[in-house]
Amino acid sequence: MKEEKHENKDLDDLEDINNIESYLNNKKEKKYKSMFMKTFWWILIIYICICVVMIMLLMDNDLNSKECGYIAIIFIMSSALFISVSMLIFKIFQRFRKLSANFNEISSTNNMHVPEDGDDEIAMLGHQINDMVDHIEQLNKENVKKQLLMKNVEIKSLQNQINAHFMYNVLESIKMMAEIKGDYEISDAITSLGQMFRYSMKWTSGLVTLREELEYVQTYLNLLNLRFDYEIYLSLNIPEQYMDIEIPKMTLQPIVENSVYHGIEDMAEDTSIYIKVYDIEEKNILAIEVSDAGKGMDEEKLKEIKVNLYLPHEDDSKEHGRALRNVNERIQMFFGKEYGIDIFSKKGLFTKVVIQLPLERKQ
C-alpha cells in the first residue's frame, strides 16, 4: 500500500510539473499574442479615427462630387494600407515567435540551429544565434579536451611520484654510502639526480618560475655531461625581471633534450645551448628562445615537425616531435591558442625554438 501511495505521489508530482510547464508556455504564448494585439489595436484605433474624419467630411453638404471622390480614394487607400500593415506586423510577429521557439529548443537539444530564411534583420538575428551556438559548442569541446588533458597529466604525475619516491629514497642511501667511502664525485652526481626526482615530484599548480625551470635544466645538463667526453654548456641571456615569471612546468627541459639528442650528440664536441628571453610589448608576448649550434635540419624535416605540433593529442603515431607537441599543447591549455612554440632551423648551422607566452597575465 505504501509503495502504491508513493508511486501515486510521484505521478501527481510529475503531473504538477507538466501542468506548471504547460502554464508557463501558455503564459509565454499569451504574452506574444498580447504584444501583437496591442500593436494591432493601436493601428485599428488610428484607422477608425481616419474613417470617422472621412465620414464627417462626406456628411458635409458643402462638398462637391469631385471632393467626395477624393475622400473615397483616400478611404480606400487607408483601408488597403491598414490591411497591408496588419498582415506585415502579423508576419513579423509570427517569424519572431518561430525564432523564439527554435531558440528555446537549443537549451535541450544538441547541435540545434535556427533557420535563416530570408535576408532581413530577423534572418540576420538567426544567423547570429547560430554563430553563438557554434561558438558555445566549440568552447564545450575545448573545455572537455582541457579537462581530459589535465586528468591525464594528474594520473601520469601520480604514477611518476610513486616511482620517484622510491628511487629518491634509494638514491639517498647510495649517496650516503659514497660519502662514507669518500667518493664525493659520485655523491655529487647522485645529488643532482635526486634534485631532478624532487623537481619531478613537485606538481602543484602546473606552473613554476623561470628560475626553477632553468635550475632543473642545468641539473639535467650536469648529469648528461657525466656521460659524454665533451661538455654542453648553458648560456643565458635573461633580464632579472623575468626570472620569476611563471611558465608551465617541464617547458624548457624537453626542448633542451631535443637539442642534445637530435642536434648535438652526433657532433660529439664542446658546445653551448643558448637561452634568451625578451619581450614584444606591442603584442603582449614574452619570447623565450632556446637555440643550439648543432646539425640543424632541412626544410622538409622542419615542415614535418611543424605539422606534427598540431596533430590531435591522441595521435601518437609520430614519435619525433611528440615532446614538442606536448609542450605546445600545455602552453595553449594554460594561456590560449594564440601562444605556443615555433621552430626555425638551417641544416648544418642551428636549430632555434621560440616559446611565446603572454607578457601580461590575467589574475
Residue pairs with C-beta under 8 A, 6 or more apart in sequence:
32 93
32 96
32 97
32 100
35 93
36 89
36 90
36 93
39 89
39 93
40 86
40 89
40 90
43 82
43 85
43 86
43 89
44 82
47 78
47 79
47 82
50 75
50 78
51 75
51 78
54 71
54 74
54 75
54 78
57 63
57 71
58 68
58 71
63 71
92 122
95 117
95 122
96 122
98 115
99 114
99 122
99 125
99 126
99 129
102 112
102 114
102 115
103 114
103 129
105 112
106 112
106 114
106 129
106 133
111 137
112 133
113 130
113 133
114 126
114 129
114 130
115 126
116 123
116 126
116 127
116 130
117 123
117 126
145 313
146 333
149 313
149 329
149 330
149 333
150 333
153 203
153 206
153 330
154 203
157 203
160 200
160 201
161 201
161 203
164 197
164 200
164 201
165 201
167 197
168 194
168 197
168 198
168 201
171 190
171 193
171 194
171 197
172 194
174 190
175 187
175 190
175 191
175 194
178 184
178 186
178 187
178 190
179 187
189 223
189 226
192 219
192 222
192 223
193 223
195 216
195 219
196 216
196 219
196 220
196 223
199 212
199 216
199 219
203 249
206 248
206 249
206 330
206 334
207 246
207 247
207 248
207 249
207 334
208 246
208 247
208 248
208 249
209 243
209 244
209 245
209 246
209 247
210 238
210 242
210 243
210 244
210 245
210 246
210 247
210 277
210 288
211 243
211 244
213 247
213 249
213 250
213 251
213 252
213 253
214 234
214 236
214 238
214 243
214 252
214 275
216 252
216 253
217 234
217 252
217 253
217 256
217 275
218 234
220 253
220 256
220 257
221 232
221 233
221 234
221 256
221 273
224 232
224 260
225 231
225 232
228 265
228 268
229 268
230 268
230 269
230 270
230 271
231 270
232 260
232 264
232 270
232 271
232 272
232 273
233 270
233 271
233 272
233 273
234 272
234 273
234 275
235 272
235 273
235 274
235 275
236 274
236 275
236 276
237 274
237 275
237 276
237 277
238 275
238 276
238 277
239 277
239 278
242 277
242 279
242 286
245 286
245 357
246 361
247 288
247 355
247 357
248 327
248 330
248 331
248 334
250 327
251 327
251 330
251 331
251 355
252 275
252 288
252 290
254 323
254 324
254 326
254 327
255 290
255 323
255 324
255 327
255 341
255 353
255 355
256 273
256 290
257 323
258 323
258 324
258 353
259 273
259 290
259 292
259 294
259 351
260 273
262 294
262 297
262 320
262 351
263 292
263 294
263 295
263 296
263 351
264 271
264 273
264 292
264 294
266 295
267 294
267 295
271 292
271 293
271 294
272 292
272 293
273 290
273 291
273 292
274 289
274 290
274 291
274 292
275 288
275 289
275 290
276 288
276 289
276 291
277 286
277 287
277 288
277 289
278 286
278 287
278 289
279 285
279 286
279 287
279 359
280 286
280 287
280 359
281 359
284 358
284 359
284 360
285 339
285 356
285 357
285 358
285 359
286 356
286 357
286 358
286 359
287 354
287 355
287 356
287 357
288 354
288 355
288 357
289 352
289 353
289 354
289 355
290 352
290 353
290 355
291 350
291 351
291 352
291 353
292 350
292 351
293 349
293 350
294 350
294 351
295 347
295 348
296 345
296 346
296 347
296 348
296 349
296 350
296 351
297 305
297 345
297 347
297 351
298 347
301 345
302 343
302 344
302 345
304 320
304 321
305 320
305 321
305 324
305 343
306 342
306 343
308 318
308 320
308 321
308 322
308 324
308 325
309 321
309 324
309 325
309 328
309 340
309 341
309 343
310 325
310 328
311 318
311 325
313 325
313 329
316 322
324 341
324 343
324 353
327 341
327 355
328 340
328 341
331 339
331 340
331 341
331 355
331 356
331 357
332 339
332 340
335 357
335 358
336 358
339 356
339 357
339 358
340 355
340 356
341 353
341 354
341 355
341 356
342 353
342 354
342 356
343 351
343 352
343 353
343 354
344 351
344 352
344 353
344 354
345 351
345 352
